[in-house]
Amino acid sequence: MTQSTDLPQMTALTGRQFTTHVSSRHHAMAGAVIALAAAQAAALGEVCMRITRDHLDDPSAQQQADDLIDRVTEFKQRLLDLTDTDGSAITAFVALREAGQELAGQDMLCALPVDMGELALQGASALQAFRPLVIDQVHDDLEMALTLLTGATQACTLLLDSNLRIWPDPTLIAKYEPLRASLEANARQLTPVARLRAP
């Protein structure tokens, strides 16, 4: 089924509207859900970093915090952009398929989870680097944000793997399987905590 080209920007919807939109489609919007969840996790991590920054006195620590905050802020914005891109990706795919460029559409849908996964991974890595600075007030919240970004990274590897299962074209496999494997391996280097209290 061809979707309407008059689609709303996903990030312009309220949380309730976005949820309703996702559940009412004729296709599963896994990519947009993952990207927005990762952006929200980055936002949670960002505020933990900003709160901490206000309590730092050492200039070198302040500079380190500023650099990491800037990185996470950028990742958050790019994930929001990808949420909107993915929200209209099926429409774009159908248009390419109808124009006889189905492989180009498949390539686009494989590239999206790679981009999302790399941003979620980099965001999580930045939060890990911030751990030595974080103040106790927001320590636990930073760990929750890190856990969410780790999960988003893993979800992106599954989304890409799903696309490659559906479209086992040798060209796509050659291009994206190494990227999927790299993303999966790098995600294993993340260290979200299992507990916040000592067992």
DOKE-477164 format. One record per residue: x, y, z of N, C-alpha, C in turn; residue in three letters. Coordinates in steps of 0.05 Angstrom, whole numbers, plus 32768, in hexadecimal, padded with zeros to 4 digits. Layout:
REM residues N
XYZXYZXYZALA ...
END
This chain:
REM residues 199
80117FE88000800080008000801180198000MET 800C802B7FEE801B80447FED801080578003THR 802380628013801B8073802880188090801EGLN 800880A0802C800480BC8025801F80CA8027SER 802480DC8013803C80EC8015803A81038028THR 802281088032801D811E8045801F81138061ASP 8037810A8068803C80FE8082804681148096LEU 803E811280AF8048812580C28065812080C9PRO 8073813580D1808D813280DD808A812480F7GLN 8098810D80FB809480FE8113809A810E812CMET 80AF811F812B80B7812D814380A581468148THR 8093814C813680808161813A806781578149ALA 8064813D814C804E8131815A805381318178LEU 803D813281888040812E81A48047811181A9THR 804F810A81C1805580EE81C7803D80DC81C3GLY 802680E581CB800D80D681C7800780D381A9ARG 800A80E8819A800480E7817D801780D5816FGLN 803180D68176804580C4816A803E80A7816FPHE 803780A1818880308086818F8018807C8180THR 8004808D817D7FEC8085816E7FF380828151THR 800380948146800C8092812A801A80788124HIS 802C80708135803B805781318029803F8132VAL 8016803F81448004802781477FEF80268131SER 7FEB803B81227FD6803C810E7FDF803880F1SER 7FFA803580ED8004803280D27FFF801780C6ARG 8004801480AD80027FFA809F801D7FED809DHIS 80317FF980A9804C7FEC80AB80587FF380C6HIS 806A7FE380CF80767FE780E9808D7FFC80E7ALA 808B801180F8809E802780F680B58023810BMET 80C2800C810980D78006811C80ED801B811DALA 80F680248105810C80388104810580528112GLY 80EE805D810C80E78076811980E480738137ALA 80D9805D814080D68058815D80F28056816AVAL 81048048815E811F80458169812D80608169ILE 812C806F8153813A80898152812F809C8167ALA 8115809D816A810A80B0817E811080A7819ALEU 810F808E819F8117808481BA8134808B81C0ALA 8145808881AC8162808E81B0816580AC81B4ALA 815680BD81A6815880DA81AA814F80E181C6ALA 813A80D581D0813180DA81EB814580D18200GLN 815280BA81FB816780B1820D817E80C5820DALA 818580CF81F6819B80E281F4819380FC8203ALA 817A810482018171811B821081738117822EALA 816C81008237816F80FA8254818C80FB825CLEU 819D80EF824C81BA80F1825281C4810D8252GLY 81BB811C823E81C38138823C81BD81498254GLU 81A58146825F819D8156827681AD814D828FVAL 81B48134829181C5812B82A781E0813882A5CYS 81EA813A828D82048147828882038165828EMET 81EE8172828681EB818F828B81E9819582A9ARG 81D9818582B781D6818982D481F1818582E1ILE 8200817182D9821A816C82E4822D818482DETHR 822C818D82C5823E81A382BC823B81BB82CFARG 822381C182D8821F81D882EA822D81D58305ASP 823581BD830C824281B88325826081B48323HIS 826B81B5830B828881B18308829781CB830BLEU 82AD81C9831A82BE81E0831F82D881E0830FASP 82E281C8830A82FC81C582FC82F981CC82DEASP 830981DF82D4830681E782B8830981D082A4PRO 831C81BE82A9832081A88296830781958296SER 82FC819182AE82E3818182AF82CC818F82A2ALA 82CB81A982A482B681B8829782B881B68279GLN 82D181B8826F82D581B6825282CE819A8248GLN 82D68185825782CF816A824F82B08167824EGLN 82A3817182638286816F82648279817E824CALA 828381968246827881A58230827B81968215ASP 8292818A82118297817B81F98283816481F6ASP 82808155820C826E813E820B825181468208LEU 8249815C8215822E816682128229816E81F5ILE 823C817B81E98238818381CD8234816B81BBASP 8244815681C08241813E81B08226813181B3ARG 821D812E81CC8203812281D181EC813381C5VAL 81EE814D81C881DA815F81BC81D8815B819ETHR 81EF8159819181EF8154817481E38139816DGLU 81EA8124817C81DF810A817781C1810A817APHE 81B78118818F819A811A8194818C8126817CLYS 8197813C8172818A814A815C818A81398143GLN 81A0812C813E81A1811B8126818F81038128ARG 818B80F88140817780E38143815B80EC813FLEU 815581058147813B81118142813781148124LEU 814B811D81168149811F80F98144810480ECASP 815280EF80F6814E80D480EB813280C980F1LEU 812780D28108810B80CA810E80F880D480F8THR 80FC80ED80F080EB80F780DB80F180EA80C0ASP 810A80E580BB811280D880A2810580BD80A0THR 810880AD80B580FD809280B580DF809280B4ASP 80D380A780C080B580A980BF80AA80AA80A3GLY 80B980B4809080B080B5807480BF80A28062SER 80CF8090806E80E0807E805E80D0806A804DALA 80BA8060805780AB804D8048809F805A802FILE 809680738032808B8081801B80A180858006THR 80B9808C801080CF80907FFD80D780757FF0ALA 80D6805F7FFF80DD80457FF480C9803D7FDFPHE 80AF80417FE4809B803A7FD0809F804A7FB6VAL 80A580647FB980AA80757FA280C1806A7F91ALA 80D780637F9F80EE80587F9180E7803D7F83LEU 80D8802D7F9180D180137F8680C080177F6DARG 80AD80297F6E809B802E7F5780AB803B7F40GLU 80C180477F4680D280537F3180E7803F7F27ALA 80E580267F3080F880127F27811280127F35GLY 8114801F7F4C812D80217F5B812A80147F77GLN 81207FFC7F77811A7FEE7F9081347FEA7FA1GLU 814A7FE37F9481637FDF7FA3816B7FF97FB1LEU 816880107FA4816F80297FB1815D802E7FCAALA 814480267FC8813280297FDF813B80167FF6GLY 81427FFE7FEF814C7FEB800381657FF58010GLN 8177800080008190800B800A818A8022801EASP 81778033801881708049802A8166803E8044MET 815580298044814A801E805C815E800F806CLEU 81738006806081897FF9806E819C800E807BCYS 819F8024806D81B18039807681A780468090ALA 818C804980928181805780A98188804A80C4LEU 8184803080C8818C802580E281AA802680E7PRO 81BA802680D381D7802A80D781DC804680E3VAL 81D0805A80D681D4807580E081C9807980FDASP 81B1806E810181A6806F811C81B780618131MET 81C08049812981D08039813C81EA80478143GLY 81F78053812F821180618134820C80788147GLU 81F78087814381F1809E815481EB80958171LEU 81DB8080817381D48076818E81EE806B819CALA 81FF805E818D821880538197822A806A81A0LEU 822D807E8190823E80958197823380A481B0GLN 821880A681B0820C80B381C8821180A381E1GLY 820E808981E08214807881F78231807A81FFALA 8243807B81EC825F807D81F2826680978200SER 825880AD81F7825C80C78204825380C68221ALA 823C80B98226823280B78241824680A78253LEU 825180928247826480828256827D8093825DGLN 828580A4824A829C80B5824F829680CA8265ALA 827D80D08268827580E4827C827380D98298PHE 827380BF829B826F80B282B5828180BD82CBARG 829B80C282C682AC80CC82DC82A580E882E6PRO 829580F682D6828E811182DD8273811382EBLEU 8261810182E58245810482ED82418106830BVAL 823081188314822B811C8330821681078339ILE 821581028353820480ED835E81E680F38358ASP 81DF810C835781C28113835381B781078339GLN 81C78105832581BD80FB830B81CD80E28301VAL 81DC80D6831381EC80BE830C81DA80A88301HIS 81C580A2830F81B4808C830781A6809282EDASP 819D80AA82E9818F80B282D181A280B082B8ASP 81BB80B782BC81CF80B482A681D18096829ELEU 81D1808582B281D3806882AC81BA805E829EGLU 81A3806982A4818A80618296818B806A8279MET 8195808282758198808D825981AC807B8249ALA 81C28073825681D58062824981C980478242LEU 81B9803C825481AC8022824F819980258237THR 818A803B82368177803F8220818680428205LEU 819C8050820581AB805381EC81B8803981E3LEU 81C1802981F781CC800F81F081B67FFE81E3THR 819E7FFE81EF81887FEF81E381817FF881C7GLY 8182801381C3817C801D81A8819180148194ALA 81AA8013819C81C0800A818A81BA7FED8183THR 81B37FDC819681AE7FC0819181957FBD817FGLN 81817FCE818381697FCC8173816F7FD38156ALA 81827FE6815281897FED813681977FD68128CYS 81A77FC7813681B47FAF8129819E7F9B8121THR 818A7F98813281747F86812B81647F908113LEU 815F7FAA811281507FB580FC815F7FB180E1LEU 817A7FB680E281897FB280CA818A7F9480C3LEU 818D7F8380D6818D7F6680D181727F5D80C5ASP 815D7F6980CE81427F6380C381407F6B80A6SER 814A7F8380A081497F8C8084815A7F7A8072ASN 81717F71807C81827F5F806C81767F438069LEU 81667F3B807D81577F22807A81417F248066ARG 81337F3A8065811D7F3E805381287F428036ILE 813E7F508034814A7F56801A81677F4B8019TRP 816A7F31801481857F25801581947F297FFBPRO 81937F427FF181A17F487FD881BF7F487FDDASP 81CF7F3B7FCD81EC7F3A7FD281FA7F567FD4PRO 81F07F697FC581FB7F847FC781F67F907FE3THR 81DE7F8D7FED81D77F97800781E67F88801DLEU 81E87F6E801A81F67F5E802E82147F668030ILE 82207F6A8019823C7F71801882417F8C8024ALA 822E7F9F802182327FBA802B822B7FBC8048LYS 82157FAF8051820A7FB4806B82117F9F8080TYR 82177F878079821D7F73808D82367F7B809EGLU 824C7F85809182627F8E80A1825B7FA580B4PRO 82497FB780AB82417FCD80BC82307FC380D3LEU 821F7FAF80CE820F7FA380E382217F9680F7ARG 82347F8680EE82467F78810082577F8C8111ALA 825F7FA28104826F7FB68113825E7FC38128SER 82467FCA812182347FD78135822E7FC4814CLEU 822A7FAB814682257F97815B823D7F94816DGLU 82557F938161826D7F90817182727FA88182ALA 826E7FC0817782727FD88187825E7FDB819DASN 82457FD2819882317FD381AD82397FC181C5ALA 82487FAC81C082517F9B81D682667FA881E7ARG 82727FBE81DD82857FCD81ED82787FE08200GLN 825E7FE581FD82507FF68210824C7FE8822ALEU 824B7FF78240824B7FEA825A82347FF5826CTHR 821B7FF1826382057FFA827582057FE9828EPRO 81FD7FF582A481FD7FE682BD81E47FD582BFVAL 81E67FBF82CE81CF7FAE82D381C07FB682EDALA 81CF7FC282FF81C37FCA831981CE7FE58321ARG 81BE7FF4833081C7800D833B81CD800B8359LEU 81C27FF7836581C87FF1838181DA7FD98382ARG 81EB7FD8839681FD7FC0839981EB7FA883A0ALA 81F07F92839281DF7F7A839881E47F7083B4PRO 
END
